[in-house]
Amino acid sequence: DGSSQYSNKVAVKGFHGTALQIYPNPASSYVTLSLFAKTQGNAGLFVYDFSGKIVYQESFYLQEGAFTKTLDVTTLPAAIYRIKVVYADKQEAAKPFLKTHH
């Protein structure tokens, strides 16, 4: 009959309210990661190339709340990469970015 119905929005327990943001995208020198953590603790940052190989990884302590981190990508060849953050509670957020020549 062509009609649409919508359900109420429901909060999902453990979901990180703000998704990972990466900017600028594309980038030639640096990317900034912006995210929100519901819990504090040790976290991991991973950068994968197009084949799935880890080309950079770092561990850091993540405070609860808004978090911003700058990552130097000058040494990476121009390509598409995927950045993944693994939170202290084992939740993950990932997003691709394009590295261009500088």
Secondary structure as GFF3:
##gff-version 3
##sequence-region A 1 102
A	DSSP	beta_strand	21	23	.	.	.	ID=ss1
A	DSSP	beta_strand	30	37	.	.	.	ID=ss2
A	DSSP	beta_strand	41	48	.	.	.	ID=ss3
A	DSSP	beta_strand	54	62	.	.	.	ID=ss4
A	DSSP	beta_strand	65	72	.	.	.	ID=ss5
A	DSSP	beta_strand	79	86	.	.	.	ID=ss6
A	DSSP	beta_strand	92	99	.	.	.	ID=ss7
###
